[in-house]
Amino acid sequence: MKSYIFATDNDRGGVILCDIDTLEDAVVYLQNRFKGVVRVEQGRRYWTPEEGFDELDPVKPDLPVPD
């Protein structure tokens, strides 16, 4: 099971827990199920109509500030 976070163009959305294995398949499923899907995320990977499929860079830990 995987979870996907999604948002729609009317500021609705949520989390779906399902047996869909890929983000690409989840986007298709969510677009068919909900009107106006504008973002789908799974881990660091995401999809938007403007950017397509992409991945966020990992957050770098804060480095200590020298005195």
FENZIGI-V520075 format. One record per residue. N is the residue number from 0. RES is the residue in three letters. OMEGA is omega in whole degrees, -180 to 180 (NA if undefined). D_FIRST is the distance of its C-alpha to the first C-alpha in Angstrom with 1 decimal. Layout:
((N	RES	OMEGA	D_FIRST) (N	RES	OMEGA	D_FIRST))
This chain:
((0	MET	176	0.0) (1	LYS	176	3.8) (2	SER	179	6.9) (3	TYR	175	10.1) (4	ILE	179	13.6) (5	PHE	178	16.2) (6	ALA	178	19.9) (7	THR	-177	22.6) (8	ASP	176	26.3) (9	ASN	176	27.4) (10	ASP	174	25.6) (11	ARG	179	22.8) (12	GLY	-179	19.1) (13	GLY	180	16.3) (14	VAL	177	12.6) (15	ILE	176	10.0) (16	LEU	-173	6.6) (17	CYS	179	5.4) (18	ASP	178	4.9) (19	ILE	-172	7.3) (20	ASP	-175	7.7) (21	THR	177	10.9) (22	LEU	-180	12.5) (23	GLU	178	15.3) (24	ASP	179	13.6) (25	ALA	178	12.1) (26	VAL	180	15.7) (27	VAL	-179	17.2) (28	TYR	-177	15.0) (29	LEU	177	15.8) (30	GLN	178	19.4) (31	ASN	-176	19.8) (32	ARG	-176	18.5) (33	PHE	179	20.3) (34	LYS	172	23.7) (35	GLY	178	24.5) (36	VAL	-177	21.2) (37	VAL	178	22.6) (38	ARG	174	19.9) (39	VAL	-178	16.2) (40	GLU	172	14.8) (41	GLN	-174	11.9) (42	GLY	179	13.4) (43	ARG	180	16.9) (44	ARG	179	16.5) (45	TYR	177	17.6) (46	TRP	169	19.3) (47	THR	179	22.5) (48	PRO	-177	25.1) (49	GLU	-174	27.7) (50	GLU	-174	26.1) (51	GLY	-180	23.6) (52	PHE	-180	20.8) (53	ASP	180	21.6) (54	GLU	177	20.5) (55	LEU	175	22.0) (56	ASP	177	24.1) (57	PRO	178	23.2) (58	VAL	179	25.3) (59	LYS	179	28.3) (60	PRO	177	29.5) (61	ASP	177	32.7) (62	LEU	179	35.7) (63	PRO	179	38.6) (64	VAL	179	41.5) (65	PRO	178	44.8) (66	ASP	NA	47.7))
